[in-house]
Amino acid sequence: CTLDSEVALRVGGDFFFDPQPGDSPVNLVLIAGGVGINPLFSILLHIADLHGYQEGKGNRHKLGTVKLYYSAKNTSELLFKKNILGLMKAFPGKITCCFHVTQQCSQICKELQPHITGK
């Protein structure tokens, strides 16, 4: 987003991302904390499936980028972190993530270090 960009926020409740062929591409920013990642991870997997299908068969979905911001107390509480890192590698520039930890006491593994902010 840039200054004066229009954004839509949705907190809690039932939500989903179901782009239709021919829809204009949208860029998504997903924000999760702790176990709140569950529904957003499903959205992320759906987007990855659409990207994979798009690359393999040239479907009509036009997809933007996805940026996931995910916070937890420490890296051991970041659910699906290896899966998320795998999606970022599979779709570079299309799916990105920034993990934030608030109370990390131990060393952060090298694989996660470039994607971690916080303590």
Backbone torsions as a table, in degrees:
resi	resn	phi	psi	omega
1	CYS	NA	153.2	174.5
2	THR	-121.8	168.9	178.1
3	LEU	-52.4	132.9	-179.7
4	ASP	73.3	12.3	174.8
5	SER	-70.8	147.3	175.5
6	GLU	-90.7	128.4	178.9
7	VAL	-129.5	155.4	175.3
8	ALA	-118.9	133.2	179.0
9	LEU	-117.6	144.5	176.7
10	ARG	-138.3	126.5	-177.9
11	VAL	-119.4	125.0	176.3
12	GLY	67.2	-179.1	177.1
13	GLY	77.9	-171.6	178.0
14	ASP	-84.3	126.4	177.2
15	PHE	-148.6	157.6	-176.7
16	PHE	-159.0	168.0	175.1
17	PHE	-128.9	112.5	-175.6
18	ASP	-135.7	74.4	179.8
19	PRO	-67.5	145.4	179.2
20	GLN	-105.4	150.7	176.3
21	PRO	-54.7	136.0	179.9
22	GLY	91.9	-15.3	175.4
23	ASP	-64.1	149.1	173.8
24	SER	-66.1	144.2	178.9
25	PRO	-66.5	143.9	175.7
26	VAL	-125.6	147.3	172.9
27	ASN	-95.5	132.0	-178.6
28	LEU	-108.3	141.8	168.9
29	VAL	-119.1	116.1	179.8
30	LEU	-107.2	131.5	-177.6
31	ILE	-123.7	123.7	-177.2
32	ALA	-136.5	151.8	173.8
33	GLY	-132.6	130.7	176.4
34	GLY	56.5	-133.3	-178.2
35	VAL	-72.4	-6.2	174.9
36	GLY	-63.9	-5.0	178.0
37	ILE	-70.9	-23.3	-171.8
38	ASN	-51.4	-57.9	-179.2
39	PRO	-67.3	-31.8	-179.9
40	LEU	-72.3	-32.2	176.3
41	PHE	-65.8	-37.2	176.1
42	SER	-62.6	-41.9	177.0
43	ILE	-62.6	-42.7	179.6
44	LEU	-61.5	-42.3	178.0
45	LEU	-65.0	-38.9	178.3
46	HIS	-62.7	-44.1	178.6
47	ILE	-63.5	-42.4	178.0
48	ALA	-61.7	-41.3	177.0
49	ASP	-60.1	-44.7	180.0
50	LEU	-64.9	-40.3	176.8
51	HIS	-62.5	-44.8	179.5
52	GLY	-63.1	-42.1	179.0
53	TYR	-66.6	-39.8	-179.9
54	GLN	-62.1	-43.4	-178.6
55	GLU	-71.7	-35.2	-175.9
56	GLY	-81.6	-35.9	-172.4
57	LYS	-128.0	-0.4	177.4
58	GLY	65.5	47.0	179.9
59	ASN	-69.1	176.3	-173.9
60	ARG	-91.8	3.8	177.4
61	HIS	-71.7	133.0	175.4
62	LYS	-108.6	113.2	-174.0
63	LEU	-111.2	141.5	174.0
64	GLY	-91.8	-156.8	179.9
65	THR	-98.1	162.4	177.0
66	VAL	-128.2	130.1	174.9
67	LYS	-120.1	119.6	179.0
68	LEU	-104.0	127.4	171.5
69	TYR	-110.4	121.7	-172.6
70	TYR	-135.2	124.2	-175.8
71	SER	-119.6	144.5	174.9
72	ALA	-154.9	171.1	179.4
73	LYS	-60.4	-45.8	-179.1
74	ASN	-150.6	173.1	-174.7
75	THR	-66.1	-26.3	178.4
76	SER	-69.5	-19.3	178.7
77	GLU	-95.4	2.2	175.2
78	LEU	-82.0	98.5	-179.2
79	LEU	-69.4	147.3	175.6
80	PHE	62.1	18.4	-175.0
81	LYS	-60.3	-40.2	179.6
82	LYS	-67.5	-37.8	177.0
83	ASN	-64.7	-42.4	-179.6
84	ILE	-64.2	-43.5	177.2
85	LEU	-61.3	-38.0	177.9
86	GLY	-64.1	-39.8	177.5
87	LEU	-65.5	-38.5	178.5
88	MET	-64.4	-38.2	178.2
89	LYS	-69.7	-37.7	-178.1
90	ALA	-70.9	-31.4	-176.5
91	PHE	-130.6	65.5	-177.4
92	PRO	-60.7	134.7	179.9
93	GLY	81.6	-16.5	179.7
94	LYS	-98.8	-37.0	177.7
95	ILE	-125.7	121.2	177.4
96	THR	-131.1	160.2	-178.1
97	CYS	-146.0	144.9	172.2
98	CYS	-126.0	115.2	176.8
99	PHE	-89.5	142.7	176.6
100	HIS	-127.9	126.0	176.7
101	VAL	-115.5	141.5	-174.1
102	THR	-104.8	-24.3	-175.4
103	GLN	-138.3	40.4	-178.9
104	GLN	-72.8	125.5	177.8
105	CYS	-105.6	-28.7	-176.5
106	SER	-95.9	170.9	178.2
107	GLN	-63.6	141.1	177.2
108	ILE	-90.4	132.6	-177.8
109	CYS	-61.0	150.8	-175.6
110	LYS	-60.0	-34.0	-178.5
111	GLU	-63.6	-34.8	-178.5
112	LEU	-88.7	-25.0	-172.9
113	GLN	-48.0	-44.2	-178.1
114	PRO	-66.6	-15.5	-174.3
115	HIS	-109.8	4.1	-174.5
116	ILE	-102.6	136.1	168.1
117	THR	-123.5	166.5	179.3
118	GLY	100.2	-159.0	-175.8
119	LYS	-76.1	NA	NA
